[in-house]
Amino acid sequence: MDTKDLLNDVQDTPSYILERRLNKLVHDNYKFRNLSSENKEVLLGLVKKYIKRIKAGQAITSETIRRDTHNLYENRIKLKITEQDLDDFREVLELLKN
């Protein structure tokens, strides 16, 4: 499963199915094997927020992604996020951009 599968018919798909697809994507994708379970939960929370915005018809812009990744960067020590994890987060969020 990749992000294309996740975003298929996002407007018509119930939230619980999107959440299931999202969990499968993050937990099974080889790109995210380096993330700890806490970091995966942070990523899942961000993507859920973005999916809610997409379902509401709001655009995901570069500014939104930059703001969210900047907040993660500022809190990286508290959240135990490495630079590589931040790059992975940014990559996933860029895929969700409209």
C-alpha distances in whole Angstrom, upper triangle without the diagonal:
4,7,8,6,8,11,11,15,15,19,19,16,18,17,17,14,12,13,11,8,9,10,8,6,9,10,8,7,11,12,13,15,18,18,20,19,21,20,16,18,20,17,15,19,19,15,17,20,18,17,20,22,19,20,24,24,24,23,22,24,24,27,25,23,26,27,25,24,28,28,26,28,31,30,28,31,31,27,27,25,25,25,22,20,21,20,17,17,19,16,13,16,17,14,15,18,20
4,5,5,7,9,10,14,14,18,18,16,18,17,17,15,13,14,13,9,9,11,9,6,9,11,10,8,11,11,12,14,17,17,20,19,21,19,16,18,19,15,14,17,17,13,15,18,16,15,18,19,17,19,22,22,22,20,18,21,21,24,22,19,22,24,22,21,25,26,23,25,29,28,26,29,29,26,26,23,23,23,20,18,19,17,14,15,16,13,10,13,13,10,11,15,16
4,5,5,6,9,12,11,15,16,15,17,16,16,14,11,12,13,9,8,12,11,8,10,13,12,10,13,12,13,16,18,17,20,20,21,18,15,17,17,14,13,16,14,11,13,15,13,11,15,16,14,15,18,18,18,17,15,17,18,20,18,16,20,21,19,19,23,23,21,24,27,26,25,28,28,25,25,22,23,22,20,18,18,16,13,13,14,11,8,10,11,7,8,11,13
4,5,5,6,10,10,14,15,14,17,16,17,14,12,14,14,11,11,14,13,11,13,16,15,13,16,15,16,19,22,21,24,23,25,22,19,21,21,17,16,19,17,14,15,17,15,13,16,17,14,15,19,18,18,17,16,18,19,22,20,19,22,24,22,22,25,26,25,27,30,30,28,32,32,28,29,26,26,26,23,21,21,20,17,17,17,14,11,13,12,9,9,12,12
4,6,5,9,10,13,14,12,14,14,15,12,10,12,12,8,10,12,11,9,13,15,13,13,16,16,17,19,22,21,24,23,24,22,19,20,21,18,16,19,18,14,15,18,16,13,17,18,15,15,19,19,20,19,18,21,22,25,23,21,24,26,24,24,28,28,26,29,32,31,30,33,33,29,30,27,28,27,25,23,23,22,19,18,19,16,13,15,15,12,12,15,15
4,6,9,8,11,12,10,12,11,12,9,7,9,9,6,7,10,9,8,11,13,13,12,16,16,16,18,21,20,22,20,21,20,16,17,18,15,13,15,14,11,11,14,12,10,13,15,12,13,16,16,17,17,16,19,20,22,20,18,22,23,21,21,25,25,23,26,29,28,27,30,30,26,27,24,26,25,23,21,21,20,17,16,17,15,12,13,14,11,10,13,14
4,6,5,9,10,9,12,12,13,11,8,11,12,9,9,13,13,11,14,17,17,16,19,18,18,21,24,22,24,23,24,22,19,19,19,16,14,16,15,11,12,14,11,8,12,12,9,10,14,13,14,14,13,16,18,21,18,17,21,22,20,21,25,25,24,26,29,28,28,31,31,27,29,26,27,27,25,22,22,21,18,17,17,15,12,12,13,10,8,11,11
4,5,9,9,8,12,13,14,11,10,13,13,10,12,15,15,13,16,19,18,18,21,21,21,24,26,25,27,26,27,25,22,22,23,20,18,19,19,15,15,17,15,12,14,15,12,12,15,15,17,16,16,19,21,24,22,21,25,26,24,25,28,29,28,30,33,32,32,35,35,31,32,30,31,30,28,26,26,24,22,21,21,19,16,16,16,13,12,14,13
4,5,5,6,10,12,14,11,10,14,14,12,14,17,17,16,19,22,21,21,24,24,24,27,29,28,30,28,29,27,24,24,24,21,19,20,20,16,15,17,15,12,13,14,11,10,13,13,15,16,17,20,22,25,22,22,26,27,25,26,30,30,29,32,34,34,33,37,36,33,34,32,33,33,31,28,28,27,24,23,23,21,18,18,19,16,13,15,14
4,6,5,8,9,11,10,8,11,13,11,12,15,16,15,17,20,20,20,23,23,22,25,28,26,27,26,26,24,21,21,21,18,16,17,16,13,12,13,11,8,10,11,8,6,10,10,13,13,14,17,20,22,19,19,23,24,22,23,27,26,26,29,31,30,30,34,33,29,31,29,31,30,29,26,25,25,22,20,21,20,16,16,17,14,11,13,13
4,6,8,10,13,12,10,13,15,14,15,18,19,19,21,23,24,24,27,26,26,29,31,29,30,29,29,27,24,23,23,21,19,19,18,15,14,14,13,9,10,11,8,5,8,8,12,13,15,18,21,23,20,21,25,25,23,25,28,28,28,31,33,32,33,36,35,32,34,32,33,33,32,29,28,28,26,23,23,23,19,18,19,17,14,15,14
4,7,9,12,10,10,14,15,14,16,19,19,19,22,24,24,24,28,28,27,30,32,30,32,30,30,29,26,25,25,23,20,21,21,18,16,17,16,12,12,14,11,9,11,12,15,17,18,22,25,27,24,24,28,28,26,28,32,31,31,34,36,35,35,38,37,34,36,34,36,36,34,31,31,30,28,26,26,25,22,21,22,20,17,19,17
4,6,8,7,7,10,11,11,13,15,16,16,19,21,21,21,25,25,24,27,29,27,29,26,27,26,23,22,23,21,18,18,19,15,14,16,15,11,12,14,12,9,13,14,17,18,19,22,25,27,24,24,27,28,25,27,30,30,29,32,34,33,33,36,35,31,33,31,33,34,32,29,29,29,26,24,25,24,20,20,21,19,16,18,18
4,6,6,7,9,10,11,13,15,16,17,19,20,21,22,26,26,25,27,30,27,28,25,26,25,22,21,22,20,17,17,18,15,13,15,15,11,11,14,13,10,13,15,17,19,20,24,26,28,24,24,28,28,25,27,30,29,28,32,34,32,32,35,33,30,32,31,33,34,32,29,29,29,26,24,25,25,21,21,23,21,18,20,20
4,5,5,6,9,10,10,12,14,15,16,18,20,21,24,24,22,25,27,24,25,22,22,22,19,17,18,17,13,14,15,12,9,12,12,9,9,12,12,9,12,15,16,18,18,22,24,25,22,22,25,25,22,24,27,26,25,29,30,28,29,32,30,27,29,27,30,31,29,26,26,27,24,21,23,23,19,18,21,19,16,19,19
4,5,5,6,9,10,11,12,14,15,16,18,20,23,24,22,24,26,23,24,21,21,21,18,16,18,17,13,14,16,14,11,14,15,12,12,16,15,13,16,18,20,22,21,25,27,28,24,24,27,27,24,26,29,27,26,29,31,29,29,32,30,26,28,27,30,31,30,26,26,27,24,22,24,24,20,20,23,21,18,21,22
4,5,5,6,9,10,11,12,14,15,16,18,21,22,21,23,25,23,24,21,22,22,18,17,19,18,14,15,17,14,12,15,15,12,13,16,15,13,17,18,20,21,21,25,27,28,25,24,28,28,25,26,29,28,27,30,32,30,30,33,31,28,29,28,30,31,29,26,26,27,23,22,24,23,19,19,22,19,17,20,21
4,5,5,6,9,10,10,12,14,15,16,20,20,18,21,23,21,22,20,20,19,16,15,17,15,11,13,14,10,9,12,12,8,10,13,12,11,14,16,17,18,17,21,23,24,21,20,24,24,21,22,26,25,24,27,29,27,27,30,29,25,27,25,27,28,26,23,23,23,20,18,20,19,15,16,18,16,13,17,17
4,5,5,6,9,10,11,12,14,15,19,19,17,19,21,19,19,16,17,17,13,12,14,12,9,10,12,9,7,11,12,9,11,14,14,13,16,18,19,20,18,22,23,25,21,20,24,23,20,21,25,23,22,25,27,25,25,27,26,22,24,23,25,26,25,21,22,22,19,17,19,19,15,16,19,17,15,18,19
4,5,5,6,9,10,11,12,14,17,18,16,18,21,19,19,16,18,18,14,13,16,14,11,13,15,12,11,15,15,13,14,18,17,16,19,21,22,23,21,25,26,28,24,23,26,26,23,24,27,26,24,27,29,27,27,29,28,24,25,24,26,27,25,22,23,24,20,19,21,20,17,18,20,18,17,20,22
4,6,5,6,9,10,10,11,15,16,15,17,20,18,19,17,19,18,14,14,16,14,11,14,15,11,11,15,14,12,14,17,15,15,19,20,21,21,19,23,24,26,23,21,25,25,22,23,26,26,24,27,29,27,26,29,28,25,26,24,25,26,24,21,22,22,18,17,19,18,14,16,18,15,14,18,19
4,5,5,6,9,10,10,14,14,12,15,17,15,16,14,15,14,11,11,13,10,7,10,11,8,8,12,12,10,13,15,14,14,18,19,19,19,17,20,21,23,20,18,21,22,19,19,23,22,20,23,25,24,23,25,25,21,22,20,22,23,21,17,18,18,15,14,16,15,11,13,15,13,12,16,18
4,5,5,6,8,10,13,14,12,13,16,13,14,12,13,13,9,9,12,10,7,10,12,10,10,14,14,13,15,18,18,18,21,22,23,23,20,23,24,25,22,20,23,24,20,20,24,23,20,23,26,23,22,25,24,20,21,19,21,22,20,17,19,19,16,15,17,17,13,15,18,16,15,19,21
4,6,5,6,8,11,13,11,12,16,14,15,13,16,15,11,12,15,13,11,14,15,13,13,17,17,15,18,20,19,20,23,24,25,24,22,25,25,27,25,22,25,26,23,23,26,26,23,25,28,26,25,27,26,22,23,21,23,24,21,18,20,20,16,16,19,17,14,16,19,16,16,20,22
4,6,6,6,9,10,9,11,14,13,15,14,16,14,11,12,14,11,10,13,14,11,12,16,15,14,17,19,18,19,22,23,23,22,20,22,22,25,22,19,22,24,20,20,24,23,21,23,26,25,23,26,25,21,22,20,21,21,18,16,17,17,13,13,15,14,11,13,15,13,13,17,19
4,6,6,9,8,6,9,11,9,11,10,12,10,7,9,11,8,8,11,12,10,12,15,15,14,17,19,19,20,23,24,23,22,20,22,22,24,21,18,21,22,18,18,21,21,18,20,23,21,19,22,22,18,18,16,17,18,16,13,15,15,11,11,14,13,10,12,15,13,14,17,20
4,6,8,10,7,8,11,9,10,9,12,11,8,10,13,11,10,14,15,13,15,18,18,18,20,23,22,23,26,27,27,26,23,26,25,27,25,22,24,25,22,21,24,24,20,23,25,23,21,23,23,19,19,17,18,20,17,14,17,17,14,14,17,16,13,16,19,17,18,21,24
4,6,9,8,8,12,12,13,12,16,14,11,14,16,14,13,17,18,16,17,21,20,19,22,24,23,24,27,28,28,27,25,27,27,29,26,24,26,27,24,23,26,26,23,25,28,26,24,26,26,22,22,20,20,21,18,16,19,18,15,16,18,16,14,17,19,17,18,22,24
4,5,6,7,10,11,13,14,16,14,11,14,16,13,13,17,17,15,17,20,19,19,22,24,22,24,27,27,27,25,23,25,24,26,24,21,24,25,22,21,24,25,22,23,27,25,23,25,25,22,21,19,19,19,16,14,17,16,12,13,16,13,11,15,16,14,16,19,22
4,5,5,8,10,13,14,17,15,13,16,18,15,16,19,19,18,20,23,22,22,25,26,25,27,30,30,30,28,25,26,25,28,26,23,24,26,24,22,25,26,22,23,27,25,23,25,25,22,21,18,18,18,14,13,16,15,11,14,16,14,13,17,18,16,18,21,24
4,6,7,9,12,14,16,13,12,15,16,13,14,18,17,16,19,21,20,20,24,24,23,26,28,28,27,25,22,23,22,24,23,19,21,23,20,18,21,22,19,20,23,23,20,22,23,20,18,16,15,15,11,10,13,11,8,11,13,10,10,14,15,13,16,19,22
4,5,6,9,10,12,10,8,12,12,10,12,15,15,14,17,19,18,19,22,23,23,25,27,28,27,25,22,23,22,24,22,19,20,22,19,17,20,20,17,18,21,20,17,19,20,17,15,13,13,14,11,9,11,11,7,9,12,11,10,13,15,14,16,19,22
4,5,8,10,12,11,9,13,14,13,14,17,18,17,19,22,22,22,25,27,26,28,31,31,30,29,26,27,26,27,26,22,24,25,22,20,23,23,19,20,23,22,19,20,21,17,16,14,14,15,12,10,14,14,11,13,16,14,14,17,19,18,20,23,26
4,7,10,12,9,10,13,14,13,15,18,18,18,20,22,22,23,26,27,27,29,32,32,31,29,26,27,25,26,25,21,22,24,21,18,21,21,17,18,21,19,16,17,18,15,13,11,10,12,9,8,11,12,9,12,15,14,14,17,19,19,21,23,27
4,6,8,6,6,10,10,9,12,14,15,15,17,19,20,21,23,25,25,27,29,30,28,27,24,25,23,24,22,19,20,21,18,16,18,18,14,15,18,16,13,15,15,12,10,9,9,11,9,7,10,11,9,10,13,13,13,15,18,18,19,22,25
4,5,5,6,9,10,11,12,14,15,16,18,20,21,22,24,26,27,28,30,32,30,29,26,27,26,27,24,21,22,23,19,17,20,19,15,16,19,16,13,14,14,11,9,9,10,13,12,9,12,14,12,13,16,17,16,18,21,21,22,24,28
4,5,5,6,9,10,10,12,14,15,16,18,20,21,22,25,25,26,29,30,29,29,25,27,26,27,24,22,23,23,20,18,21,19,16,18,20,17,15,16,15,11,11,11,13,16,15,12,14,17,14,14,17,18,16,18,21,21,21,24,28
4,5,5,6,9,10,11,13,14,15,17,19,20,21,23,25,26,27,29,28,27,24,26,25,25,22,20,21,21,17,16,18,16,13,15,17,14,12,13,11,8,8,9,12,15,15,11,13,16,14,13,17,18,16,17,21,21,21,24,27
4,5,5,6,9,10,11,12,14,15,17,18,20,21,23,24,26,27,26,25,22,23,22,22,20,17,18,18,14,13,16,14,11,13,15,12,10,12,11,8,8,7,10,12,11,8,10,12,10,9,13,14,13,14,17,18,18,21,24
4,5,5,6,9,10,10,12,14,15,16,18,20,21,22,24,26,24,24,21,22,22,23,20,17,19,19,15,15,18,16,13,16,18,15,14,16,15,11,12,10,13,15,13,10,11,13,10,9,13,14,12,13,17,16,16,19,23
4,5,5,6,9,10,10,12,14,15,16,19,20,21,23,24,23,23,20,22,22,23,19,17,19,19,15,15,18,16,13,16,18,15,14,16,14,11,12,12,15,17,16,12,13,16,13,11,15,16,14,14,18,18,17,20,23
4,5,5,6,9,10,11,13,14,16,17,19,20,22,23,21,21,18,20,19,19,16,14,16,15,11,11,14,12,9,12,14,12,11,13,12,9,11,10,13,15,14,11,11,14,12,9,12,14,12,12,16,17,16,18,21
4,5,5,6,9,10,11,12,14,16,16,18,20,21,20,19,16,17,17,18,15,12,15,15,11,11,14,13,10,13,15,14,13,16,15,11,13,11,13,14,13,10,10,12,9,6,10,11,9,9,13,13,12,15,18
4,5,5,6,9,10,10,12,14,15,16,18,20,19,19,16,18,19,20,16,14,17,17,13,14,17,16,13,17,19,17,16,19,18,14,16,14,17,18,17,13,13,15,12,10,13,13,10,11,14,14,13,16,18
4,6,5,6,9,10,11,13,14,15,17,19,17,18,15,18,18,18,15,14,16,15,11,13,16,14,12,16,17,15,15,18,16,13,16,15,18,19,18,15,14,16,14,11,14,15,12,12,15,16,14,16,19
4,5,5,6,9,10,11,12,14,16,17,15,15,12,14,14,15,11,10,13,12,8,10,13,11,10,14,15,14,15,18,17,14,16,14,17,17,17,13,12,14,12,9,11,12,10,8,12,13,11,13,16
4,5,5,6,9,10,10,12,14,15,14,14,11,14,15,16,12,11,14,14,11,12,16,15,13,17,19,18,18,21,20,17,19,16,19,19,18,15,14,15,12,9,11,12,8,7,11,10,8,11,13
4,5,5,6,9,10,10,12,14,14,14,13,16,17,18,14,13,17,16,13,15,18,17,16,19,21,19,20,23,21,18,21,19,21,22,21,18,17,18,16,13,15,15,12,11,14,14,11,13,15
4,6,5,6,9,10,11,13,11,12,10,13,15,15,11,11,15,13,11,13,16,14,14,18,19,18,19,22,21,18,21,19,22,22,22,19,17,19,17,13,14,16,13,11,14,14,11,13,14
4,5,5,6,9,10,11,9,9,7,10,12,13,10,10,13,13,11,13,16,15,15,18,20,19,20,24,23,20,22,20,22,22,21,18,17,17,16,13,13,14,11,8,11,11,7,9,11
4,5,5,6,8,10,10,10,9,13,15,16,13,13,17,17,14,16,19,19,18,22,23,23,23,26,25,22,25,22,24,24,23,20,19,20,18,15,15,15,12,10,13,12,8,10,11
4,5,5,6,9,9,11,11,14,17,17,14,15,18,17,15,18,20,19,19,23,24,23,24,27,26,23,26,24,27,27,26,23,22,22,21,17,18,19,16,13,16,15,12,13,13
4,5,5,6,5,7,8,11,14,14,11,13,16,15,14,17,19,18,19,22,23,23,24,28,27,24,27,25,27,26,26,23,21,22,21,17,17,18,15,13,14,14,11,11,11
4,5,5,5,6,7,11,14,15,13,13,17,17,16,18,21,21,21,24,26,25,26,30,29,26,28,26,28,27,26,24,22,22,21,18,17,17,15,12,13,12,9,9,8
4,5,7,10,11,15,18,19,16,17,21,20,19,21,24,23,24,27,28,28,29,32,31,28,30,28,30,30,29,26,25,25,23,21,20,21,17,15,17,16,12,13,12
4,6,9,11,14,18,18,15,17,20,20,19,22,24,23,24,27,28,28,29,33,31,29,31,29,32,31,31,28,26,27,25,22,22,22,20,17,18,18,14,14,13
4,7,9,12,16,17,15,17,20,20,19,22,24,24,25,28,29,29,30,34,33,30,33,30,32,31,31,28,26,26,25,22,21,22,19,17,17,17,13,12,10
4,7,9,13,13,11,13,16,16,16,19,21,21,22,24,26,26,27,31,30,28,30,28,30,29,29,26,24,24,23,20,19,20,18,15,15,15,12,11,9
4,6,10,11,9,11,14,14,15,17,19,20,21,23,24,25,26,30,30,27,29,27,28,27,26,24,22,22,21,18,16,17,16,12,12,13,10,7,6
4,7,8,6,7,11,11,11,13,16,16,17,19,21,22,23,26,26,24,26,23,24,23,23,21,18,18,17,15,13,14,12,9,9,10,7,5,6
4,5,5,7,9,10,11,13,14,16,17,18,20,22,22,26,26,24,26,23,24,22,22,21,18,17,18,15,12,14,13,10,9,11,9,6,7
4,5,5,6,9,10,10,12,14,15,16,18,20,20,24,25,23,24,21,21,19,19,19,15,15,16,14,10,12,13,9,8,11,10,7,9
4,5,5,6,9,10,10,12,14,15,16,18,19,23,24,22,24,21,22,20,21,20,16,16,17,15,12,14,15,11,11,14,13,10,12
4,5,5,6,9,10,11,12,14,16,17,18,22,22,20,22,19,21,19,20,18,15,16,16,13,11,14,13,10,10,13,11,9,11
4,5,5,6,8,10,11,12,14,15,16,20,20,18,20,17,18,16,16,15,12,12,13,10,7,10,10,7,7,11,10,8,11
4,6,5,6,9,10,10,12,14,15,18,19,18,19,16,17,15,16,15,11,12,14,11,8,11,13,10,10,13,13,11,14
4,6,5,6,9,10,11,13,14,17,18,17,19,16,18,16,18,16,13,14,16,13,11,14,15,11,13,16,15,13,16
4,5,5,6,9,10,11,12,16,16,14,16,14,15,15,16,14,11,12,13,10,9,13,12,9,12,14,13,13,16
4,5,5,6,9,10,10,14,14,13,14,11,12,11,12,11,7,9,11,8,7,10,11,9,11,14,14,14,17
4,5,5,6,9,10,13,14,13,15,12,13,12,14,13,9,12,14,11,10,14,15,13,14,17,17,16,20
4,5,5,6,8,12,12,11,13,12,14,13,16,14,11,14,15,12,12,16,16,14,16,19,18,18,21
4,5,5,6,9,10,8,10,8,10,10,12,10,8,11,12,9,10,14,14,13,15,18,17,18,21
4,5,5,8,10,9,10,8,9,8,11,10,7,10,13,11,11,14,16,14,16,19,19,20,23
4,6,8,9,10,11,10,12,12,15,14,11,14,16,14,14,18,19,17,19,22,22,22,25
4,6,5,6,8,8,11,12,15,13,11,15,16,14,15,18,19,18,20,23,22,23,26
4,6,5,6,5,7,9,11,10,9,12,13,12,14,17,17,17,19,22,22,23,26
4,5,5,6,8,11,13,12,12,15,16,15,17,20,21,21,23,25,26,27,30
4,6,8,11,13,16,14,14,17,18,16,18,21,21,21,24,26,26,27,30
4,6,9,12,14,11,11,15,15,13,16,19,18,18,21,23,23,24,28
4,7,10,12,9,11,14,14,13,16,18,19,19,22,24,24,25,29
4,7,8,6,7,10,11,10,12,15,15,16,18,20,21,22,26
4,5,5,6,9,10,11,12,14,16,17,18,20,22,23,27
4,5,5,6,9,10,11,12,14,15,16,19,20,21,25
4,5,5,6,9,10,11,13,14,15,17,19,20,24
4,5,5,6,9,10,11,12,14,16,17,19,23
4,5,5,6,9,10,11,12,14,16,17,20
4,5,5,6,9,10,10,13,15,15,19
4,5,5,6,9,10,11,13,15,18
4,5,5,6,9,10,11,13,17
4,6,5,6,9,10,11,14
4,6,5,6,9,10,14
4,5,5,7,9,13
4,5,5,7,10
4,5,5,9
4,6,8
4,6
4
